[in-house]
């Protein structure tokens, strides 16, 4: 009788360990690896830059800014990490209105244009060229 109790305990212990190992293996299979995440981000960056080129995003943005009375220098800086995280820096000649109002308006203008062509929104920084 004592031997069968030890066997039952050993069997339960082995089943428990097996169950823990199976859960660990299954959970590791469903998670994306760092390389998968990196490749997904690279693909998203390529999609965004291709869409910007195909649609003439920068030219459209320059035209929209000029139509609103701003004087873009044509200098833009893009930093694209992924579809969800993108930054745009715009350089303008003299900003006639209040800087905060202009930045807010330009942020909205950029994001309206970028969303309309399917590339999502940007975090926009406006720099002033004083020359």
N, C-alpha and C positions, 0 to 999 in steps of 0.2 A: 504494500500500500504506500509506503514511504517513497519507493522508487517511482511509482506512477505520479505522485504529487510533484516530485522534482521534474519529471518529464513534462508535465502539464505546465509548470512554471517556466521551464526552458523553452517550450513551444510558444507560449504566450510572449515571452521576451523576444524570441526570434521573429515572430509576426510583427511585433511592435517596431523593432529595428528595421525590418523590411518595409513596413508602412512609411516610416520616416524617410528612408532612402528614396522610395518611389515618389513621395511628395517633393522632396528636394530636387530630384532629377526632372520631374514635370515642371516645376516652377522655373528652373533654369532654362528649360527649352522654350518657354513662352516669352521670356524677356529678350528685348533687343540688345544685341551686343554694342559696344562702343563703335565698332567698325560699321555696323548697320546704321546706327544713328548718324555717323559721319557721312556715309554714302548718301543717306536720305537728304541731309542738309546740302551736300554738294549738288545733288539733283535739283533741289529747290532753288538754289542760287542760280544754276544754269537756266532753269525755267524763267525766273524773274528777269535775268539779264537778256535772255532771248526775246521775251515779251516786250521789254523796254525798247530793244532795237527794232523789232518788227513794227511796233506802233509809233515809233518816233516820239517816245515819251518826253525826252528832253526838249525837243523842238516845240511840242505841244505846250509844255510847261513854260518855256520862254515866251511863247505867243500869249498864253493866258496871263502871265505876269505883266507883260507890256500892255495888254488890253485893260488891265486894272490900274495902270498908271505907275507901275514899278519899273525900275531900270536895271534889269539883270545884266551882269557882266558876261554871262555865258559860262561862268565857272561854277561847276557843280561837283560835289564829292559824294560818292555813294559807298556805303558799307552795308553789305548784305550778308547776314549770317544764316538766315533761313527765311522761309515764307512769312513767319511770324515776327521776325526781328530784323528790321531794315532801318537804316539811318540815311538821311539826305542832308547835305549842307549846301546852302545856296548863298552866293555872294551877290549883293546888290549895290549899286551906286546909291548914294544918299537916300535915306528913308525919310520922307517928308512928314509922315504922320507919327503918332506915338509908337515907339518901338514894340511895346507889348501888344498893342492892337494889331500892328503890322505882322508880327510873328504869329499871332493867333489866326489871323486871316489867311496868311500864306500856308500855314499848317493845314487849315481846312481846304484851301484850294488844291494843294498838292494831293491830299488824301481823296478828294472828290475825283480828281483826274486818275490817280493810280487805281482806285477802286473800280472806276468805270472801265478800265482796260484789263481788270482781273488780276492785279498783282498785290492787292491788299494795301495796307497803310504803312506810312513811314513816320519815324520820329524826325522832325524837321528842325534844323538849326539855321538861323539866318545870320550871316555876317555882313557887315557894312564895309564897302570899299570907299574910303574917304578921299581917294585921289580923283 
